[in-house]
Amino acid sequence: MASDGDLAIQAVLNELSERLESVLPTNIGFPAASDVDFGSLSGFFHRHLLNNLGDPFTAGAYPQHTKTMEVAAVTFVADLMRAPEGDRWGYITTGAGEGNLYALHLARGLHPRGIVYYSEAAHYSVDKALDLLAMPSIRVRADHSGRMDFEDFEAQVDRNRDRPVIVVANIGTTMTEAVDDVRTIHQILDSLAIRRRYVHADAALSGIPLALMDPQERPGFDFADGADSVIVSGHKFLGTPIPCGVVVVKASHCAHLTRTGGYTGSPDTTITCSRSGHAAMMIWYALCMHGIDGLRTRAEQARELAAYTHQQLVELGWDAWRNPYGFTVVLETPPPVVTQKWALASTHGRSHIICMPGVTREQIDNFMADLRVVADPVPVGARRQATHNGMAPVLRTATPATA
């Protein structure tokens, strides 16, 4: 017979499960792919502490790890990012925030007097990293699309030409999925005769999808385009149920960061010490399950759904747009009754829908049906005030989406 404690625990777990399942049909505002089933890995969560302690390329003293999978995942991503064959290294991070911190830590060691340039559309983890590392920085303007204003970038660098330049390039901004072209950044630095430079690509959102395209048909962002380091997320496009990421750097850049791990039997080369072996397993599993062709198909389908979503909004008369190659559709912020139900991230009068793998046309159609309830012939820009007047519209309950 179950004890009162067991029953209380089960009640909490049941409530959590019900809540998580209930929000799945309307979760279209945050970048989390939901088309990968990781159930085959469940047996490794029951009794194994998988700790990839220390450097992934050294087994170390602790035996319960997944470093072989981690190295395979890092190699896969390094190949996608066209990292130089004989000059590459990386590891599985807790997420893109840690990847940005590691890259800036690396850049500071290479250029102690460097100034960090990043756009106002950069992820907030960049600000955190700069605070932690006490690095001097200049925030560069972004244009309406979210892309770095390169004229402002050039002007800011020109004022400080005696200092090394460290750049954080956004490869898929949080709100609009804009891309700061790394090739353009290098052209500007070349024109200013800036030799001491480091360019980090924060490609958490768009790195893998863009890497699957012909390099001549997409913005520059990888190692062949001039990046010194790249971070991609594991829980966004790859859909891992644990937040994580893969950071890849030039091995020749990071020798000064290596310390002796002592009792661990492994060099100390990462930001965190104990690292999740489960996260490494999940990234490896997602990459292996899909392969290059499968990943490319998922990206193409996501873009097709984003184009469909944009067209539906345009036909409704709702102000909306999207950056080329993106899964993200930016729209004028609907009333709270819509944004809350559909978990739409919103700021400064703009919201977005992210058509990640796993989001279906049925979900988009259901969203559009709700939006039509609050839409009216009031001109764009005045719509929000009109729809806030009076009683909030009643939206129907969403039904679970089918693939």
Secondary structure, DSSP 8 states (H G I E B T S, - for coil): ---HHHHHHHHHHHHHHHHHHHHGGG--SS--------GGGGGGGSS---B--S-TTS--S--S--HHHHHHHHHHHHHHTT--TTS-EEEEESSHHHHHHHHHHHHHHH-TT-EEEEETTS-HHHHHHHHHHT--EEEE-B-TTS-B-HHHHHHHHHHTTTS-EEEEEEBS-TTT--B--HHHHHHHHHHTT--SEEEEEE-TTTHHHHHTS-GGGS---SGGGT-SEEEEESSSSS--SS--EEEEE-GGGSGGG-B--GGGSS-B-SSSSS-BHHHHHHHHHHHHHHHHHHHHHHHHHHHHHHHHHHHHHHHHT--EE--TT-SEEEEE---HHHHHHTT--EETTEEEEE--TT--HHHHHHHHHHHHHH--SS-TTTHHHHHHSSS------------
